[in-house]
Amino acid sequence: MCFIKKVMPRTALEALTTISWEDKAWLETFPLNAGTVLDYFSKSQFYDRTCNNELVKMQNGLAPAEVEAAMAQMSGFEYVVHHAHELPPTSESTPHSLYVILRQQRTIRPSGSPVLTPVRYYYVLDGVTYEVPAVHEVLKERLMHIGWLLDSAFDAIARGVELPHASRGALEGHATMEAKKPLRQSKRKRVAVD
């Protein structure tokens, strides 16, 4: 019996926020800048090969202005450089770069301008590519971490403080605390008089 695994395109975008991607061979061969970052990004697992960028790439010989004009007439997903920040090398440091790439849905309306809907953000930081997590994912992780810290704190308190136990009787623990109460009050009065 032979099983053939059919590779299906990603219809629903899964979050890939726990992985990163880098191609050192590409970086050693080509410069990474605002003009080449989309070519670099297109080699990563974050890139969807069914996007408008790939359709336009198949039309060889287009100038950058023609590429933009062709993509402006198409509906579908596309990747654009949303932000580029490059720091040149100094005597004390190497060059650094940050590129934010936006995956957006372009919808062409019969009348009026196209509708651009942001879908996902990615960033390339010094040649390493990441997916930007959604705000709710960040908040969920932070809240889970806070919960873990609180649970650890309560465990430490439970180990360090003897609490009334049902086998000794809850009233016994309560009676002991009531007996200590007048002693604490008398100490307070003495401190106040002195």
Sequence and secondary structure as in RCSB ss.txt:
>XXXX:A:sequence
MCFIKKVMPRTALEALTTISWEDKAWLETFPLNAGTVLDYFSKSQFYDRTCNNELVKMQNGLAPAEVEAAMAQMS
GFEYVVHHAHELPPTSESTPHSLYVILRQQRTIRPSGSPVLTPVRYYYVLDGVTYEVPAVHEVLKERLMHIGWLL
DSAFDAIARGVELPHASRGALEGHATMEAKKPLRQSKRKRVAVD
>XXXX:A:secstr
          SS    TT EE  HHHHHHS  STTTHHHHHTTSTT  TTSHHHHHHTSTT  HHHHHHHHHT  
EEEEEEEEEEEE   SSS  EEEEEEEEEEEE  SSSS EEEEEEEEEEETTEEEE   HHHHHHHHHHHHHHHH
HHHHHHHHHHS    TTT HHHHHHHHHHHHHHHHHHHHHHHH 
